[in-house]
Amino acid sequence: MKRCAFLSMDNLDNFECYDHLLFAPFENLGWSVREISWRNKNVDWNQFEAVVIRSPWDYQQDPEAFLKVLEKVEESTAHLENSLELVQWNIDKTYLQDLEKQGIEIVPSLWRKTFNETELNTFYEVLDTSEIIIKPTVSANADDTFWIDHSHAPQYIPQLSKTFSNRPFLIQPFMDNIVNEGEFSLFFFGKTYSHSILKTPKTDDFRVQEEHGGRLKKIEPERKLLDSAQKLLSKIDPTPLYSRMDYVRTEKDTFALMELELIEPSLYFNMDPKSPQRFANVFDKWMENRLVNATN
Protein backbone atom coordinates (compact mmCIF):
# COMPACT_ATOMS: atom_id res chain seq x y z
CA MET A 1 0.00 0.00 0.00
CA LYS A 2 1.44 3.37 -1.05
CA ARG A 3 1.24 6.16 1.51
CA CYS A 4 -0.16 9.63 1.00
CA ALA A 5 -0.55 12.46 3.51
CA PHE A 6 -3.29 15.07 3.28
CA LEU A 7 -1.97 18.30 4.78
CA SER A 8 -4.67 19.72 7.03
CA MET A 9 -4.95 21.75 10.26
CA ASP A 10 -5.23 20.92 13.94
CA ASN A 11 -9.01 21.12 14.13
CA LEU A 12 -11.61 21.33 11.36
CA ASP A 13 -14.67 21.31 13.63
CA ASN A 14 -15.77 24.78 12.56
CA PHE A 15 -15.29 24.12 8.84
CA GLU A 16 -17.08 22.20 6.13
CA CYS A 17 -14.47 19.77 4.79
CA TYR A 18 -15.05 16.97 2.27
CA ASP A 19 -11.62 15.39 2.00
CA HIS A 20 -12.91 12.22 3.69
CA LEU A 21 -14.77 11.47 0.46
CA LEU A 22 -11.39 10.77 -1.13
CA PHE A 23 -10.37 8.03 1.29
CA ALA A 24 -12.21 5.12 -0.34
CA PRO A 25 -11.29 6.02 -3.96
CA PHE A 26 -7.64 6.41 -2.93
CA GLU A 27 -7.60 3.12 -1.04
CA ASN A 28 -9.19 1.32 -4.00
CA LEU A 29 -6.21 2.49 -6.07
CA GLY A 30 -3.71 1.24 -3.52
CA TRP A 31 -3.15 4.42 -1.49
CA SER A 32 -3.30 4.63 2.28
CA VAL A 33 -4.29 8.18 3.30
CA ARG A 34 -3.45 9.95 6.54
CA GLU A 35 -4.54 13.47 7.50
CA ILE A 36 -1.77 15.47 9.16
CA SER A 37 -1.82 19.00 10.55
CA TRP A 38 0.78 21.26 8.98
CA ARG A 39 1.61 22.41 12.53
CA ASN A 40 2.72 18.91 13.57
CA LYS A 41 6.48 19.21 14.06
CA ASN A 42 7.11 15.50 14.58
CA VAL A 43 6.44 14.17 11.10
CA ASP A 44 8.94 12.27 8.99
CA TRP A 45 7.79 13.18 5.50
CA ASN A 46 10.06 10.51 4.03
CA GLN A 47 7.52 7.88 5.08
CA PHE A 48 5.11 9.11 2.41
CA GLU A 49 5.23 8.80 -1.36
CA ALA A 50 3.11 11.94 -1.69
CA VAL A 51 1.89 14.88 0.37
CA VAL A 52 -1.21 16.65 -0.95
CA ILE A 53 -2.06 20.07 0.48
CA ARG A 54 -5.76 19.89 1.24
CA SER A 55 -7.25 21.85 4.16
CA PRO A 56 -4.69 23.87 6.15
CA TRP A 57 -7.22 26.68 6.44
CA ASP A 58 -5.34 28.58 9.09
CA TYR A 59 -2.06 28.95 7.18
CA GLN A 60 -2.64 32.67 6.68
CA GLN A 61 -2.07 33.17 10.40
CA ASP A 62 1.60 32.32 9.86
CA PRO A 63 2.37 31.98 6.14
CA GLU A 64 6.14 31.96 6.68
CA ALA A 65 5.92 28.96 9.00
CA PHE A 66 3.58 27.24 6.55
CA LEU A 67 6.02 27.69 3.69
CA LYS A 68 8.85 26.33 5.83
CA VAL A 69 6.83 23.16 6.37
CA LEU A 70 6.34 22.82 2.62
CA GLU A 71 10.07 23.32 2.11
CA LYS A 72 10.71 20.41 4.47
CA VAL A 73 8.33 18.26 2.45
CA GLU A 74 10.14 19.27 -0.74
CA GLU A 75 13.47 18.29 0.84
CA SER A 76 12.12 14.85 1.71
CA THR A 77 11.52 11.95 -0.65
CA ALA A 78 7.78 12.71 -0.69
CA HIS A 79 6.24 14.40 -3.72
CA LEU A 80 4.38 17.62 -2.86
CA GLU A 81 1.24 18.79 -4.67
CA ASN A 82 0.50 21.41 -5.49
CA SER A 83 4.17 22.22 -5.90
CA LEU A 84 6.07 24.60 -3.65
CA GLU A 85 6.75 26.76 -6.69
CA LEU A 86 3.04 27.22 -7.33
CA VAL A 87 2.25 27.82 -3.67
CA GLN A 88 4.93 30.50 -3.35
CA TRP A 89 3.41 32.29 -6.35
CA ASN A 90 -0.24 31.79 -5.41
CA ILE A 91 0.03 32.63 -1.71
CA ASP A 92 0.04 36.37 -2.43
CA LYS A 93 -2.84 37.79 -4.44
CA THR A 94 -0.39 39.87 -6.47
CA TYR A 95 -0.40 36.81 -8.75
CA LEU A 96 -3.53 38.43 -10.20
CA GLN A 97 -1.32 41.18 -11.60
CA ASP A 98 0.79 38.55 -13.36
CA LEU A 99 -2.28 36.97 -14.90
CA GLU A 100 -3.73 40.30 -16.00
CA LYS A 101 -0.49 41.01 -17.88
CA GLN A 102 -1.03 37.71 -19.70
CA GLY A 103 -4.47 38.74 -20.92
CA ILE A 104 -6.64 37.25 -18.16
CA GLU A 105 -9.58 39.46 -17.17
CA ILE A 106 -9.61 40.06 -13.42
CA VAL A 107 -11.85 42.13 -11.18
CA PRO A 108 -10.44 45.71 -11.33
CA SER A 109 -7.96 46.09 -8.47
CA LEU A 110 -5.82 48.65 -6.70
CA TRP A 111 -2.80 47.59 -4.66
CA ARG A 112 -1.32 49.20 -1.54
CA LYS A 113 1.45 48.23 0.91
CA THR A 114 0.00 50.11 3.90
CA PHE A 115 -3.23 51.96 4.68
CA ASN A 116 -3.32 55.74 4.43
CA GLU A 117 -6.67 57.19 5.45
CA THR A 118 -6.25 60.17 3.10
CA GLU A 119 -6.54 57.74 0.16
CA LEU A 120 -9.82 56.13 1.19
CA ASN A 121 -12.08 58.44 -0.81
CA THR A 122 -9.90 58.12 -3.90
CA PHE A 123 -10.46 54.37 -3.99
CA TYR A 124 -14.13 54.96 -4.79
CA GLU A 125 -13.31 57.60 -7.37
CA VAL A 126 -10.68 55.58 -9.22
CA LEU A 127 -12.79 52.42 -9.28
CA ASP A 128 -15.96 54.41 -10.10
CA THR A 129 -18.04 52.67 -7.44
CA SER A 130 -19.96 53.44 -4.28
CA GLU A 131 -18.95 50.17 -2.57
CA ILE A 132 -15.53 48.62 -2.23
CA ILE A 133 -13.98 45.40 -0.95
CA ILE A 134 -10.68 45.67 0.93
CA LYS A 135 -8.74 42.50 1.76
CA PRO A 136 -5.16 41.45 2.54
CA THR A 137 -3.02 40.17 -0.30
CA VAL A 138 -2.32 37.10 1.86
CA SER A 139 -5.59 35.80 3.30
CA ALA A 140 -8.11 32.97 3.33
CA ASN A 141 -11.70 32.33 4.43
CA ALA A 142 -12.57 36.04 3.94
CA ASP A 143 -10.51 36.87 7.04
CA ASP A 144 -9.93 40.63 7.53
CA THR A 145 -12.06 41.38 4.47
CA PHE A 146 -14.20 44.53 4.49
CA TRP A 147 -17.25 45.51 2.41
CA ILE A 148 -17.55 49.28 2.76
CA ASP A 149 -20.19 51.63 1.42
CA HIS A 150 -18.83 55.10 0.64
CA SER A 151 -21.25 56.77 3.04
CA HIS A 152 -19.95 54.66 5.93
CA ALA A 153 -16.26 54.75 5.01
CA PRO A 154 -15.08 57.15 7.77
CA GLN A 155 -16.22 54.83 10.56
CA TYR A 156 -13.94 52.06 9.20
CA ILE A 157 -10.77 54.16 9.33
CA PRO A 158 -9.65 53.02 12.83
CA GLN A 159 -10.13 49.36 11.98
CA LEU A 160 -8.48 49.66 8.57
CA SER A 161 -5.57 51.58 10.06
CA LYS A 162 -5.03 48.83 12.62
CA THR A 163 -5.48 45.90 10.23
CA PHE A 164 -3.32 47.28 7.44
CA SER A 165 -0.77 49.37 9.33
CA ASN A 166 1.98 47.14 8.00
CA ARG A 167 0.15 44.69 5.77
CA PRO A 168 -0.30 44.86 1.98
CA PHE A 169 -3.88 44.84 0.70
CA LEU A 170 -5.96 45.24 -2.42
CA ILE A 171 -9.07 47.22 -3.16
CA GLN A 172 -11.78 46.13 -5.59
CA PRO A 173 -15.22 47.43 -6.51
CA PHE A 174 -17.99 45.41 -4.94
CA MET A 175 -19.37 43.30 -7.80
CA ASP A 176 -23.18 43.42 -7.62
CA ASN A 177 -23.49 40.07 -9.36
CA ILE A 178 -22.00 38.33 -6.33
CA VAL A 179 -25.33 39.07 -4.67
CA ASN A 180 -27.57 39.15 -7.76
CA GLU A 181 -26.31 35.93 -9.32
CA GLY A 182 -23.45 34.44 -7.30
CA GLU A 183 -19.82 33.42 -7.64
CA PHE A 184 -18.88 30.66 -10.07
CA SER A 185 -16.26 28.07 -9.13
CA LEU A 186 -14.78 25.71 -11.71
CA PHE A 187 -12.60 22.75 -10.74
CA PHE A 188 -9.84 21.08 -12.72
CA PHE A 189 -7.83 18.00 -11.76
CA GLY A 190 -4.63 18.18 -13.76
CA LYS A 191 -5.80 19.36 -17.18
CA THR A 192 -9.14 17.57 -16.82
CA TYR A 193 -12.25 19.65 -16.17
CA SER A 194 -14.25 18.14 -13.30
CA HIS A 195 -17.28 20.16 -12.19
CA SER A 196 -18.67 23.62 -11.40
CA ILE A 197 -20.77 25.18 -8.69
CA LEU A 198 -22.51 28.50 -8.09
CA LYS A 199 -22.07 30.00 -4.62
CA THR A 200 -24.44 32.67 -3.33
CA PRO A 201 -24.18 34.59 -0.05
CA LYS A 202 -26.88 34.78 2.56
CA THR A 203 -29.01 37.94 2.74
CA ASP A 204 -27.07 41.13 3.51
CA ASP A 205 -23.72 39.41 3.19
CA PHE A 206 -21.10 39.07 0.43
CA ARG A 207 -19.18 36.04 1.70
CA VAL A 208 -20.05 32.88 -0.20
CA GLN A 209 -18.26 30.37 2.03
CA GLU A 210 -20.51 27.80 3.72
CA GLU A 211 -19.06 28.78 7.09
CA HIS A 212 -20.57 32.25 6.53
CA GLY A 213 -23.97 30.99 5.40
CA GLY A 214 -23.26 30.72 1.68
CA ARG A 215 -25.45 28.47 -0.47
CA LEU A 216 -24.15 26.05 -3.11
CA LYS A 217 -25.63 24.71 -6.34
CA LYS A 218 -24.06 22.45 -8.93
CA ILE A 219 -24.21 23.95 -12.43
CA GLU A 220 -23.11 23.36 -15.99
CA PRO A 221 -20.91 26.34 -16.96
CA GLU A 222 -21.63 28.47 -20.00
CA ARG A 223 -19.29 27.84 -22.89
CA LYS A 224 -17.55 31.20 -22.53
CA LEU A 225 -17.04 30.64 -18.80
CA LEU A 226 -15.45 27.25 -19.41
CA ASP A 227 -13.34 28.75 -22.20
CA SER A 228 -12.12 31.45 -19.80
CA ALA A 229 -11.12 28.82 -17.26
CA GLN A 230 -9.31 26.69 -19.83
CA LYS A 231 -7.44 29.74 -21.08
CA LEU A 232 -6.40 30.49 -17.51
CA LEU A 233 -5.24 26.91 -16.93
CA SER A 234 -3.01 27.16 -20.00
CA LYS A 235 -1.17 30.07 -18.35
CA ILE A 236 -0.23 28.10 -15.21
CA ASP A 237 3.18 26.45 -15.21
CA PRO A 238 3.76 23.86 -13.92
CA THR A 239 0.31 22.37 -14.35
CA PRO A 240 -1.27 21.95 -10.90
CA LEU A 241 -2.71 18.68 -9.65
CA TYR A 242 -5.84 20.63 -8.71
CA SER A 243 -7.12 24.13 -9.33
CA ARG A 244 -10.21 26.09 -8.46
CA MET A 245 -11.11 29.21 -10.42
CA ASP A 246 -13.60 31.69 -8.96
CA TYR A 247 -15.39 34.05 -11.35
CA VAL A 248 -18.06 36.72 -11.32
CA ARG A 249 -20.12 37.91 -14.27
CA THR A 250 -19.41 41.52 -15.22
CA GLU A 251 -21.81 44.21 -16.46
CA LYS A 252 -20.48 43.51 -19.97
CA ASP A 253 -21.50 39.83 -19.64
CA THR A 254 -17.90 38.62 -19.47
CA PHE A 255 -16.42 36.64 -16.60
CA ALA A 256 -13.79 38.27 -14.41
CA LEU A 257 -11.44 36.18 -12.31
CA MET A 258 -11.78 36.79 -8.59
CA GLU A 259 -9.38 34.14 -7.30
CA LEU A 260 -7.23 31.34 -8.64
CA GLU A 261 -7.02 28.82 -5.80
CA LEU A 262 -3.99 26.52 -5.97
CA ILE A 263 -3.08 26.06 -2.31
CA GLU A 264 -5.91 24.73 -0.15
CA PRO A 265 -9.22 25.26 -1.89
CA SER A 266 -12.27 23.29 -0.94
CA LEU A 267 -12.91 21.20 -4.04
CA TYR A 268 -16.53 20.54 -3.04
CA PHE A 269 -16.45 16.81 -3.62
CA ASN A 270 -19.91 16.72 -2.00
CA MET A 271 -21.43 18.56 -4.97
CA ASP A 272 -20.47 15.97 -7.61
CA PRO A 273 -20.64 12.28 -6.58
CA LYS A 274 -18.14 11.27 -9.27
CA SER A 275 -15.57 13.96 -8.45
CA PRO A 276 -13.76 12.06 -5.64
CA GLN A 277 -13.05 9.12 -7.96
CA ARG A 278 -12.12 11.53 -10.75
CA PHE A 279 -9.59 13.23 -8.47
CA ALA A 280 -8.18 9.90 -7.27
CA ASN A 281 -7.76 8.65 -10.84
CA VAL A 282 -5.91 11.80 -11.90
CA PHE A 283 -3.71 11.67 -8.79
CA ASP A 284 -2.84 8.00 -9.27
CA LYS A 285 -1.94 8.56 -12.92
CA TRP A 286 -0.02 11.69 -11.90
CA MET A 287 2.13 9.70 -9.49
CA GLU A 288 2.57 6.84 -11.97
CA ASN A 289 3.87 9.27 -14.60
CA ARG A 290 6.18 10.86 -12.06
CA LEU A 291 7.69 7.46 -11.22
CA VAL A 292 8.20 6.71 -14.92
CA ASN A 293 9.86 10.08 -15.50
CA ALA A 294 12.09 9.59 -12.46
CA THR A 295 13.42 6.27 -13.76
CA ASN A 296 14.08 7.51 -17.31
Secondary structure, 3 states (H helix, E strand, C coil): CEEEEEEECCCCCCCCCCHHHHHHHHHHCCEEEEEEECCCCCCCHHHCCEEEECCCCCHHHCHHHHHHHHHHHHHCCCEEECCHHHHHHHCCCCHHHHHHHCCCCECCCEEECCCCHHHHHHHHHHHCCCEEEEEECCCCCCCCCEEEEHHHHHHHHHHHHHHCCCCCEEEEECCCHHHHCCEEEEEEECCEEEEEEEEECCCCCCCCCHHHCCEEEEECCCHHHHHHHHHHHHCCCCCCCEEEEEEEECCCCCEEEEEEECCCCCCCHHHCCCHHHHHHHHHHHHHHHHHHHHHC
